[in-house]
Amino acid sequence: MAKFENKTVWITGASSGIGEACAYLFAIEKANLILTATRTNALKIIQEKCIGLGAQCKILPFDLASIENIPVLVANAFNCFGSIDILYNNAGISQRGLTADTLFEVDKKIMDINFFAPVLITKLVLPEMLKRKAGTIAVTSSIAGKFGFPLRSAYSASKHALYGFFETLQAEYYDQNIRVVMICPGFVNTNISMNALDNDGKRHANLDSGQAGGISAEKAAKKIVNGIYSQKQEVLTGGKELIMVYIKRFLPTLSRFLARKIKST
């Protein structure tokens, strides 16, 4: 039997990068897939590929910045297959701008997409999981959710906040068979820096050297999907930059010094 056969998996941020690569791996394992992202045409292409790999697949195009419409999105997700076994809150947007130069509206948009949207989706999905006494919630944070990172004040704040919220959720509902898997990527070769917001809210439109030299989305996805299957509490994926996570844990003063020396773009 395939690993995710008869399991419904909902992935946000599924039109490219990690989300897309994970969708194909879930499809191979015969999951019932629900894919959400802003780009409808990209989702349709991925949907066709997932169906070709043997999965049932529905798409729900949506902009997570539209917080007020998320209850309708969640209702539509439940209507796809009747339940949600695995919710993967993967969608997010990054940032490139000094703290003092970044408009508050940009900070707010980043927090809405990266934190408040997955929080609200989860709060609307969770009751059904609790009723069935089963469910896995995976969340893409970042190594920037472990320590402050230059040019990413709101992004880093949103990723820190995800850890606080979802680790609390895990503590509260673990005994009711709700599992939380925190995904912590380092540098992965995706378009995250291309789509990042500059200090005035415009698209950054540049591929950072970190992303360009990062591991492939496919390599990251293999580790993530395996981690979700085994319900691992935290999945670190990336390259040598992940050592910063351990430096912060065991040598916090050194980590702050190194963060000040990061030449970020």
VEXDREN-2710 file (C-alpha; in Angstrom, 1 decimal):
% VEXDREN-2710
k/r/px/py/pz
1/MET/0.0/0.0/0.0
2/ALA/1.3/3.5/-0.9
3/LYS/2.3/5.7/2.0
4/PHE/-0.5/8.2/1.6
5/GLU/-3.2/6.2/0.0
6/ASN/-6.7/7.3/1.1
7/LYS/-5.2/10.3/2.9
8/THR/-6.2/13.8/1.9
9/VAL/-3.3/16.3/1.8
10/TRP/-3.8/20.0/1.4
11/ILE/-0.8/22.0/0.4
12/THR/-0.7/25.8/0.2
13/GLY/2.0/27.5/-1.8
14/ALA/1.8/24.6/-4.3
15/SER/2.5/26.3/-7.6
16/SER/6.3/26.1/-7.5
17/GLY/9.3/25.3/-5.4
18/ILE/9.0/23.1/-2.3
19/GLY/5.2/23.0/-2.5
20/GLU/5.2/21.7/-6.1
21/ALA/8.0/19.2/-5.5
22/CYS/6.1/17.8/-2.4
23/ALA/2.9/17.6/-4.4
24/TYR/4.5/15.2/-6.9
25/LEU/5.9/13.0/-4.1
26/PHE/2.5/12.8/-2.4
27/ALA/0.9/12.0/-5.8
28/ILE/3.3/9.1/-6.3
29/GLU/2.2/7.8/-2.9
30/LYS/-1.5/8.0/-4.0
31/ALA/-2.7/10.9/-1.8
32/ASN/-5.8/12.8/-2.5
33/LEU/-4.4/16.2/-3.2
34/ILE/-5.7/19.7/-2.7
35/LEU/-3.4/22.4/-4.1
36/THR/-3.6/26.1/-3.3
37/ALA/-1.6/29.0/-4.7
38/THR/-2.3/32.3/-6.4
39/ARG/-1.4/31.2/-10.0
40/THR/-4.2/29.3/-11.5
41/ASN/-2.5/28.3/-14.7
42/ALA/0.5/26.9/-12.9
43/LEU/-1.8/24.9/-10.5
44/LYS/-3.6/23.4/-13.5
45/ILE/-0.3/22.2/-15.0
46/ILE/0.7/20.6/-11.7
47/GLN/-2.7/19.1/-11.2
48/GLU/-2.4/17.3/-14.6
49/LYS/1.0/16.0/-13.6
50/CYS/-0.3/14.8/-10.2
51/ILE/-3.2/13.0/-11.8
52/GLY/-0.8/11.4/-14.2
53/LEU/1.2/10.1/-11.3
54/GLY/-1.9/8.3/-9.9
55/ALA/-3.4/10.8/-7.5
56/GLN/-6.8/12.5/-7.3
57/CYS/-6.1/16.2/-7.3
58/LYS/-8.2/19.3/-6.9
59/ILE/-7.0/22.9/-7.1
60/LEU/-8.2/25.9/-5.1
61/PRO/-6.5/29.1/-6.4
62/PHE/-6.4/31.7/-3.6
63/ASP/-4.4/34.7/-2.4
64/LEU/-3.7/34.2/1.3
65/ALA/-3.4/37.9/1.8
66/SER/-7.3/37.9/1.6
67/ILE/-7.6/36.9/5.2
68/GLU/-11.3/37.7/5.3
69/ASN/-12.1/35.1/2.7
70/ILE/-10.2/32.2/4.2
71/PRO/-13.3/30.6/5.9
72/VAL/-14.8/30.1/2.4
73/LEU/-11.5/28.6/1.2
74/VAL/-11.4/26.1/4.0
75/ALA/-15.0/25.2/3.4
76/ASN/-14.2/24.5/-0.3
77/ALA/-11.2/22.4/0.8
78/PHE/-13.4/20.2/2.9
79/ASN/-15.8/19.9/0.0
80/CYS/-13.1/18.4/-2.2
81/PHE/-12.7/15.0/-0.5
82/GLY/-14.8/15.3/2.8
83/SER/-11.9/15.5/5.2
84/ILE/-8.3/16.7/5.6
85/ASP/-5.7/14.3/7.0
86/ILE/-2.6/16.4/6.4
87/LEU/-2.6/20.2/6.2
88/TYR/0.7/21.5/4.9
89/ASN/0.9/25.3/5.5
90/ASN/3.7/25.9/3.1
91/ALA/2.8/29.3/1.4
92/GLY/4.9/32.3/2.3
93/ILE/6.5/35.5/1.1
94/SER/10.0/36.8/1.9
95/GLN/11.5/40.2/2.3
96/ARG/14.5/42.3/1.3
97/GLY/14.6/45.6/3.1
98/LEU/16.2/47.3/6.1
99/THR/13.9/47.7/9.1
100/ALA/13.8/51.5/9.2
101/ASP/13.2/51.7/5.4
102/THR/10.4/49.1/5.2
103/LEU/6.8/50.4/5.1
104/PHE/4.6/49.1/7.9
105/GLU/2.1/48.0/5.2
106/VAL/4.8/45.6/3.9
107/ASP/5.4/44.3/7.4
108/LYS/1.7/43.7/7.8
109/LYS/1.3/41.9/4.5
110/ILE/4.2/39.6/5.3
111/MET/2.6/38.8/8.7
112/ASP/-0.8/38.2/7.1
113/ILE/0.5/35.7/4.5
114/ASN/3.1/34.0/6.6
115/PHE/1.5/33.9/10.0
116/PHE/-2.2/34.9/10.3
117/ALA/-3.3/33.0/7.2
118/PRO/-1.8/29.6/8.3
119/VAL/-3.1/30.2/11.8
120/LEU/-6.6/30.9/10.6
121/ILE/-6.6/27.9/8.2
122/THR/-5.4/25.7/11.0
123/LYS/-8.0/26.9/13.5
124/LEU/-10.7/26.1/11.0
125/VAL/-9.3/22.7/10.0
126/LEU/-8.4/21.6/13.6
127/PRO/-11.9/20.9/14.9
128/GLU/-12.6/18.3/12.3
129/MET/-9.2/16.6/13.1
130/LEU/-10.1/16.7/16.8
131/LYS/-13.4/15.1/16.1
132/ARG/-11.6/12.2/14.3
133/LYS/-8.8/12.2/16.8
134/ALA/-6.3/12.2/14.0
135/GLY/-4.4/14.8/11.9
136/THR/-1.0/16.1/10.9
137/ILE/-0.3/19.8/10.5
138/ALA/3.0/20.6/8.7
139/VAL/4.3/24.2/8.6
140/THR/7.1/25.7/6.6
141/SER/9.1/28.1/8.8
142/SER/12.8/28.9/8.0
143/ILE/16.2/29.1/9.6
144/ALA/15.2/32.8/9.8
145/GLY/12.7/31.6/12.3
146/LYS/15.6/30.5/14.6
147/PHE/17.5/33.8/14.6
148/GLY/17.3/37.3/13.2
149/PHE/18.5/37.7/9.6
150/PRO/19.5/41.0/8.0
151/LEU/16.9/42.6/5.5
152/ARG/14.2/40.2/6.8
153/SER/12.8/41.7/10.0
154/ALA/9.1/41.0/9.3
155/TYR/9.9/37.7/7.5
156/SER/12.0/36.5/10.4
157/ALA/9.3/37.7/12.9
158/SER/6.6/35.8/11.0
159/LYS/8.7/32.6/11.0
160/HIS/9.5/32.9/14.7
161/ALA/5.8/33.3/15.4
162/LEU/5.0/30.1/13.5
163/TYR/7.2/28.2/15.9
164/GLY/5.5/29.7/18.9
165/PHE/2.0/29.1/17.7
166/PHE/2.4/25.6/16.4
167/GLU/4.7/24.2/19.1
168/THR/2.0/25.4/21.6
169/LEU/-0.7/23.7/19.5
170/GLN/1.4/20.5/19.5
171/ALA/1.7/20.6/23.3
172/GLU/-2.1/21.2/23.7
173/TYR/-3.4/18.5/21.4
174/TYR/-0.6/15.8/21.3
175/ASP/-2.6/13.5/23.5
176/GLN/-5.5/13.8/21.0
177/ASN/-3.4/12.4/18.3
178/ILE/-2.7/15.7/16.5
179/ARG/0.9/15.9/15.2
180/VAL/2.8/19.0/14.2
181/VAL/5.8/18.9/11.8
182/MET/7.8/22.0/11.7
183/ILE/9.7/22.4/8.4
184/CYS/12.9/24.5/8.7
185/PRO/14.6/25.1/5.3
186/GLY/17.9/26.8/4.8
187/PHE/18.9/27.7/1.3
188/VAL/16.7/26.0/-1.3
189/ASN/16.9/26.9/-5.0
190/THR/13.4/28.4/-5.5
191/ASN/11.9/31.7/-6.5
192/ILE/11.5/32.9/-2.9
193/SER/13.9/35.8/-3.3
194/MET/12.5/36.7/-6.8
195/ASN/9.0/37.1/-5.2
196/ALA/10.2/38.7/-2.0
197/LEU/9.0/42.2/-1.2
198/ASP/11.3/45.2/-1.1
199/ASN/10.9/47.9/1.5
200/ASP/8.2/49.7/-0.6
201/GLY/6.3/46.5/-1.4
202/LYS/7.6/46.0/-4.9
203/ARG/8.7/42.6/-6.1
204/HIS/12.4/42.1/-5.4
205/ALA/12.9/40.3/-8.8
206/ASN/16.4/39.1/-8.1
207/LEU/17.7/35.6/-7.4
208/ASP/19.9/35.7/-4.3
209/SER/23.2/33.9/-4.3
210/GLY/22.0/31.9/-1.2
211/GLN/19.0/30.6/-3.1
212/ALA/21.0/30.1/-6.3
213/GLY/23.5/27.9/-4.4
214/GLY/20.9/26.1/-2.4
215/ILE/19.8/22.5/-2.6
216/SER/17.1/21.6/-5.1
217/ALA/13.5/21.8/-4.2
218/GLU/13.2/18.1/-5.1
219/LYS/15.9/17.2/-2.6
220/ALA/14.2/19.3/0.1
221/ALA/10.9/17.8/-0.7
222/LYS/12.1/14.2/-0.2
223/LYS/13.2/15.0/3.3
224/ILE/10.0/17.0/4.0
225/VAL/7.6/14.3/2.8
226/ASN/9.5/11.6/4.7
227/GLY/9.4/13.8/7.8
228/ILE/5.6/14.3/7.4
229/TYR/5.1/10.5/6.9
230/SER/7.0/9.7/10.1
231/GLN/5.5/12.7/11.9
232/LYS/8.9/14.0/12.8
233/GLN/8.6/17.1/15.1
234/GLU/11.1/19.1/13.1
235/VAL/12.6/18.7/9.7
236/LEU/15.8/20.7/8.9
237/THR/16.7/20.8/5.2
238/GLY/19.4/22.6/3.4
239/GLY/23.2/22.8/3.3
240/LYS/26.0/24.0/5.5
241/GLU/24.0/27.0/6.5
242/LEU/22.0/24.8/8.9
243/ILE/24.9/24.9/11.3
244/MET/23.7/28.3/12.3
245/VAL/20.7/26.6/13.9
246/TYR/23.0/24.7/16.2
247/ILE/25.3/27.7/16.9
248/LYS/22.2/29.6/18.0
249/ARG/21.1/26.7/20.3
250/PHE/24.5/26.1/21.9
251/LEU/26.4/29.4/21.4
252/PRO/23.8/32.2/21.3
253/THR/26.3/35.1/21.7
254/LEU/28.4/33.8/18.8
255/SER/25.3/33.4/16.6
256/ARG/24.4/37.1/17.2
257/PHE/27.9/38.1/16.2
258/LEU/27.7/36.0/13.0
259/ALA/24.3/37.4/12.1
260/ARG/25.7/40.9/12.2
261/LYS/28.4/39.8/9.8
262/ILE/26.0/38.3/7.2
263/LYS/26.3/40.0/3.8
264/SER/22.7/39.6/2.8
265/THR/21.1/40.6/-0.5
END
